[in-house]
Amino acid sequence: MAVKNANVTARVEQDVKDQAEKILNSLGVSVSSFINMAYRQVILHRGIPFSITIPSGPKTLETLTKAEFDKIMETGLRQAESGESLPADVVFNSIMEKLG
């Protein structure tokens, strides 16, 4: 493995840094390792390794393809079968409580 001998300095918002580091820590990944991985992905992709776009808005049933709709339904079924989902009334009541 190559010796790591370069430093990277970046200014980010404190809350963004804290949130990101909390997630990285829970994954067992150091900030230095993450930056190294991110740089390697930039090299591998010869650019930013993810899309940077402004979404056009939420998809509606009319704008979904059959494949997209089927994937959403399969995900929902898997979540329901594995107990990862909540009943609609529980979710609705939670939303209403948050809205006041």
Secondary structure, 3 states (H helix, E strand, C coil): CCCCCCCCCCCCCHHHHHHHHHHHHHHCCCHHHHHHHHHHHHHHHCCCCCCCCCCCCCCCCCCCCHHHHHHHHHHHHHHHHCCCCCCHHHHHHHHHHHHC
